[in-house]
Amino acid sequence: MAVVRSLRGRLLLAVLALAAVVLLALDTVVFVSLRDDLLDRADTSLRGVQTQVVQQIRNGRPPARGLAADARMLGVSEYFIEIRRPGGEVTPLAPGLRDPGAAPPRVPRTSADAAGTPVTVPAEDGEGPGYRLLTRALPDRRGTLVTAVPLSSVDGTLHRLLLVEGAATAGALVLLAVSGLWLLRRGLRPLESMARDADAIAAGRGGLRVAPADEDSEVGRLGLALNTMLDGQESTQARLRQFVADASHELRTPVTAILGYADLHAQGALGEPAHLGRAMNGITDEALRMRRLVDDLLLLARLDTVRAPERVPVDLAKVAQASAGAARAADPRYPVALDTGGPAVVEGDGEQLRRVVDNLLGNVRAHTPEGTRARVAVAVADGWARLSVVDEGPGIPAESLPRVFDRFYRADRARGGHGSGLGLAIVAAVVDAHGGRVVVAARAGGGTRVSVRLPVTGSG
């Protein structure tokens, strides 16, 4: 039962079943063809004997004279020949051509039942071999000539053919089963090895890979796909572990600060109102910092889980205008210019798209010197809404550009300031969820350009 349940067993059974059907069909074709050929030969001899007898009767010769030699020349040694008169008299002809102890054929009651066409009839006693029988009306209403040849040789030949076909078919199926089992074991050996490796991986043995196979075969492509999947899974787990470690590190700082202020208060070091006020302000700042960090983490988690944001028409130009105005009000020391050439309507979540522009302008304030100018531009071209935020700060080092979208990554050597390192990660996640693309590049004359591309409404 275990063999039948396995892939190898099912394939072998399917091949054997198909081969058995094909071999049985071939056996049937050979059997029917040989039977028809043997019957045709018997029919030819019957017609030849009948023609000889009728010719003798027409010439006035005794119908049995010389018939034995002529009949044997037709290739059959036994014949049953008789003439049935209209009055019911039966005249046997050439009795020496048949076995006296053999039962005669069962002649049809009316000559019309077999007239002109050979038919197969049983023996009179129902036990002996069958006969091939042919009747013909004699000229001048002299009666009906009945000619029959026993089918014992035909039956014997067909019986031997059945034995040969049965033995050959059984031998072919046994040979096919043995060779097929060997070929299937050889062909499925890489798949079984991969199954064992997969079981070991599922049991917790990390770092394993399935055994390599020919990449041009289906099994080889399956192994390559499994190895690629395992590589991606390990990479995802590594990023997740790093993300948790970075998040814990970022959260540890404000929590430690808050606990420090609480410890100072418990020790009585904040007895003076001024000291207490500074401590409360510090607690408030650290709590707000922790809340912003938690909000950013929740947003990233939501974007990772739900990839399709709310789809409503949003004018990206108005979003950029509102964000630029808020940036000027938040810190007038950082001038922000706005350049919009008209409406740029996209489908998406307006709040998340506003977060994109706010984060980009917030990065300018957080990581560039005071007085750094920035320009926000929105345009539509080739079915895409293009948003760019360009600043005139010190720029990002070339070696840091490939990692600016990594979570908790900060290129502190090039840019000062403090942040969680989630701003551009949120920008990339939001843009990706909206079916767009974001690129960060260093300007030739200094500064940084962040380009966002989103599909406009109706662009598909």
N, C-alpha and C positions, 0 to 999 in steps of 0.2 A: 504493500500500500504506500510505503514511503517513496518507492521508486516511481509510482504512478503520480504522486503529488509533486515530484521534482520536475523542474523544467526539462532535464535530460530525459526523464521517463515519458513525459508528455510528447516531446518531440519525436522520440523513438516510436511510440505508439502511433502517432500521426503518420510517420513515414511508412511504417509497416502496414497500416490500414490502407493508405493510398496505393502502396505497392501491391497489396493483396487484391484490391479492386481492379487494378490494371492487369495483373496476371490472370485473374479469373475472366476478365473480358477477353484477353487474348486466347485463353484456353477455350472459351466458348466459341470464338470465331473459328479457331482451328477445327474444333469438333464439328461444328455445323458445316464448315466447308468440306471436310473429309466425308461426312455422312452424305451430303448432297452429291459429291462426286461418285461415291460408291453406288448410291441409288441410281444415278444417271447411267453408270455402267450396266447395272442390272436391267434398267429399262431398255437400254440399247440392245442387250442380248435378247430380252423378251420380244421386242419388235422384230429383231432378225429371225428368230424362230418362227414367229407368227407369219412373217412374210414368206418363209420357206414352205411352211405347211400349206398356206393358201395357194402358192404357186403350184405345188404338187397337185392340189385338188383341181385347180383350173386346167392343168395339163392331163388330168385323168390318171395320174399316177397314185399309187397308195400313199397316203399322207405320212406314213411312218417310215417309208423306205429311205435309208441314208440319213435319217434325221439325227441319229446319235452322233455320227461323225461331224456333221455340220454344226450341231449344237455345241459340241466340245470345242470346236474351232472358235466359238464366240467367247470362250474363256470361262464358262461355268460348267461344272461337272454334273449338277443335278437340276432336273427340270420336272415340273408337273404339268402334263399336257393332256387334254381331253376335249371331246366334242360332245356338246349337249344338244340332242335332237329336239325338234319342236314337240314331239310326243312325250318327252321326259326321259328318253333313253340316253344313257351316258356311255360314250365310247372312249376308253383310255387309249392314248397314243404313246408309243415308245416307253413302255413301263420300265425298261431297263435304265432309264435316265434318272430314276429317283430311288431312294432308299425304301424298300418295301415296308420296313417297320416304322417309318416316319408318318406322323399324322398328316393327312392332306390339308390343304388350306380351306378356310371357310369362304366358300364362293358366295358372292352377293346373290340375293334371291332373284333379282331382275338383272338382266345383262346390261341394262341402261345405267346401272349404278357404277359400272367400271368400264363401260364401252369406250375404247379409244384412249383411255388415260390410265396409266399404271397407278395402282393403289396398294397400300400396305394393309394386309389382313392378317389376323391371327391364325393359328392352327385350329383344326376342327375340334381337338380335345382341349384347347386352351392352355396346354402346358408346353408344347413343342415350340420351336422357333417360328417367328412370323414369316410371311411370304410377301413377295412383291408380285402382284397379280395383274394380268392384262387380259381383257376379253375383246373378241371381234366377231362380228356377224359374218358367216360364210355366205358365198354367193349362192344364188338360186334357192334361198331359204333352206339351206341344208342344216342349219343349226348355228350354234355359237361355239367358237373356238376359245377355250380357256387355257391360258398359259401362265404358269407361276414359277418363281424361282425362290428357294429358301434363302432367308437372310442370316443364316447361321454364320457364314464367313464375314458378312458385314457387321453383325453384332459382335463377333469375336475381335475383329479389327478395332471397332470402336471401344470395346472393353479394354483392350490393351492400350489404346490411346489414352483412355481415362486414367489408367494406372500410371502411365508414363507422365502425363500432365500433372497428376496429383503429386507424384514423387518429385518432379522437377519444380513445381510450385512451392512445395514444402521446403525443398533444399534451397531454393532461391530466397525464401523468406528467412530461413535460418541463417544463411550467409549474410543477407542484408541486415538482420538483427545484430549479428556479431560485429560485422564491419561498421554498421551505423553506431553501435554503442561505443566502439573504439574511437571513431571519428568525433562523436559528440563529446566524449570525455576529453579528448585532445583539444577540441575547439572551445569547450566551455571551461577548461582549466583556468584561464586567466580570470573569467568571471567568478569562479569559485574562490580564487585567491583574493579578488576584490571584495567578495562577500565576507571572507574571514577578516580582512583588514578593516572593513566597515564595522564589523562586530567589535573588533578591538578598539576602534575609535569611539564607538557608541558606549563602550564600557569605561571610557574616561582616559584612555591612553593617548594623550595629546601629542601633536607633532608627527603622527604617522601619516603616511600617504599610501594610496592603493598602488599595487604593483603595476609598473608600466607595461603597456602592450603596444601592438602595432597600431599607430595612430590612424592608419588608413582603414582599419576595420571598425565595426560598430562597437565592439568591446573596448577597443583602444580609445575611441572617442568618448565612450562612457567613462572610462578611467580618467581621461583628461578633464572631463567636465566635473567629476567628483573632486579631483585634486584642486581644480580652480575654485570650486565651491568651498573646500576646506581652507584654502588660502584666504579667500574673502572672509570666511567666518572667523578665522584667527585674527585677521587684520581688524575686523569689526570689534571683536572682543578686546583686542589690545587698545583700540581707540576708546572703547567704553571704559576700560580700566583707567586709562590716562585721564579721560574726562572726569570720572568720579574722583580721582586723586586731585586733579586741578580744582574741581569744585570744592572739595573738602578744604584744600589749602586756602582758597579765596574766602570761604566762609569762616575759617578759623580766625582770621585777622580781626574782623569786627566782633566776633563772639569773645575773643580774648580781650579786646579793648573794653567791651561792656562789662565783662567780669572784673577787669582791673578797676574800673570806676566803682563798681559795687564793693569791691574789697577795700578800696580807700574809704568809702563811706562807712563800711563796717568797722574800720579801724579808727574812725573819728577824725581822719585827716581832712575832711571837708566841712569842718565846723564853720568856717567863715562863709558868708553869703557869696562872695566873689568866687571862691573855690568851688562851692556847690553849683553855682551857675555855669562855670566852665565845664564841670563834670557832666551836668545835665545836657549842655549843648553837645559835648562829645558823645554822650550816649545816643542823643538824637541823630547826630550825623552818622554814627556807625550803624544804627538801626535802619536809617534810610538807605545807606549803602548796601546793607544786607538785603533789604527789601528789593532794591533795584536788581541786585544779583539774582535773587530768587525769581523775580519776575522774568528776567532774561532767560533763566534756565527753564522756567515753565513754558515760555514762548517757543524756545527751541525744541522742547519735548513735544509740544503740540504740533509744531511744524513737521517734526520727524514722524509723528503718528498719523496725522491727517494731512496728506499731501495736497489735497484739493481745497483751496481757500474759498470763502464766499465769493460768488461771481455776480457782481453788479457793475454797471458802467461807472468808471471813475476817471475824472479828468486829471491826468498827471500834472498838467500845468498849474491847476488850482492847488493841488497837493504841494507842489514845490513852492508856490507863492506863500501859502500858509506857513510852511516850515521855515522859509527864509525870514518871514516876519517874526516868527517866534524866536529864531536864532538871534536876530538883531536885538529883540527885547531882553533875551536872556543875558547877553553880554555884548554891549555896544562896542567893546574894544576890538571886536573881530568883524570888520565890514563884510557884508554879504551882498553881492550883486545878483540880479535875477535877469535872465534872458529867455523869454518864451515867445515862440513865433505863432501862437494860437493854441486852440484846444488840442489835446493829445489824449483821447479817450481810450482806456484799456478796460478789460474786465478783470475784476479782482476784489480784494478786501481793502477798502480805503484806509482803515486804521493801520493795517500792516504796511501798506505802501507809504503812509506818512511816517511810520517808524523807520523805513529805509532812509528817507531824506534826513530825518532828525538824527539818526545815528551817524550818517556821513558828515553832517555839519557839526555834530557833537565831537567827532574825532578831530576835526580841525581845531576846535577850541581846546581839546584835551591834550593834543600832541604837537601843537605848533606854538611859536612864541607869540606874545601879545602883539596885536596890530596886524597879524597875518590876514591878508584879504583872501576871500573865496568867491567863486562865481558858480551859480547854479543855472544850467541851461537845459531847456526842454525843446525837442523838435520831433517831427514825424517824417520818416523817409522809408520808402520801400516796404510799407506795411508794418513798420516797427516804430514804437515810441522810444526815443532815446533821451535818457536823462544823464547828465554829466555834472559832477561836482569837482571843481578844480581849485586847488589852493596854491599859495606861493610860499609854503613853508620849506623846511629843509629836505623834505622828501623821504622816501623809504629806501634803504639799501637794496641793491639788486639781489643779494643773497636771501633777503627776507621776503621778497615779493611772492615766491611760490607758497609761503606759509601764512600769508596775512589773513586767510579765511579760516585757519585752524582755530578751534575754540580755545580760549585762554592764552593765545599766543600774542605777545607784545614785543615789538621791535624797539625796545627801550634804548638801545644804543644810538638810534637815529633820532628818536622823538622822545621828548620828556613827557611828563604828566603821569597821571595815575588813571587806571581803568581796569576793568575785569578781563579785557581781551575777548569780549563776546560781541562787540559792536559789529564788526565786519562779518562775523559768523552768522549773526542774525540777518544781516543784509543779504548774504549769499543764500541762506535758507528761504527767505521770503521770495526773493527773485526766482529761485529755482521752483518753488511751489506755484508761481504764477507763469511758469513756462518760459522764463526769460534767461538772461545771462548777464553776469557782472564781471568786469575786468578792472584790475588795478594796475596802473602803469606809472612810471616816473617820467615827469616832463623833462624835455631837453634843457630848458632854462632853469630848472629847479622847481620843486614842488611835486604834487601828486595829482593824478587824474583818475577818478573813479567813474567808469562808464557802465550804465545800466541800460539793457535793451529788453523791452517788453512788447509782445504782440498787441497791436491795436485792435479795437472791436471790429469784427467782421473779417479779419485777416486769416481766419482758420487756425 
